[in-house]
Amino acid sequence: MHSLDHEKLPTHVAIIMDGNGRWAKLRNLPRIEGHIVGVESVREVVIMTRELRIPYLTLYAFSKENWVRPKDEVRKLLELLGLYLDKELPLMLEKGVRFNVIGERRDFPEALQAKFAEVMGRTAKNKDLVLNLALSYSGRKEILNAVVTLIEDVKKGLIKKIDERVFKKHLYTGAMPDPDLLIRTSGEMRLSNFLLWQMAYTEIYVTDTFWPDFRGDQYVAALREFGQRERRFGRVKED
């Protein structure tokens, strides 16, 4: 499918979906229009990920810092998020997609928290793709939360030895594998506080394409380049 070598596909893809506002500005449209069209990119990437049998996809949808944006834009983004979940739930059930939220769910209105719980509950037994939406997410906050819960477990006598494996279980991503590939759209060269612990050996792919224009062909290009990378994890290449 898509002329890709399936043996060289990543197990976990993470995407910083950037450029919705700039896409809209170039077209003299309100910023929310960029987010609306960006949802179509989300749908296409999710479907392709499922078709390619890549088991994990994590999308950076709303950062902890995004709450400082204009209130009207935040309100519309939250409305769009609720509509997305309502519209995409049938597709998730049909395609075997398990929906998960990583981040501070308690930051959201109660109605939206209930929607998260409903979709997570109804898709909990799906096994073909885990779709993580990073919402009100901060990589630094995630690490701090992991430290706090780890300390509590030590005090309770639940943990005798702390190592990377134990620490990793206290992150939002828990037992999931770390991302093999990070894709960032819109050309920005930074991690933006995203999956800081998990990105230790992640391959990074940056494209100038704005997220609303990031569709199947662009996704295939990123996956193909990943397949050509040599991942040594600190080792020296053998002659």
Beta strands, then each sheet from edge to edge (+ up, - down):
strand 1: 12-16
strand 2: 56-63
strand 3: 97-103
strand 4: 129-137
strand 5: 181-184
strand 6: 203-206
sheet 1: 3+ 4+ 2+ 1+ 5+ 6+
end
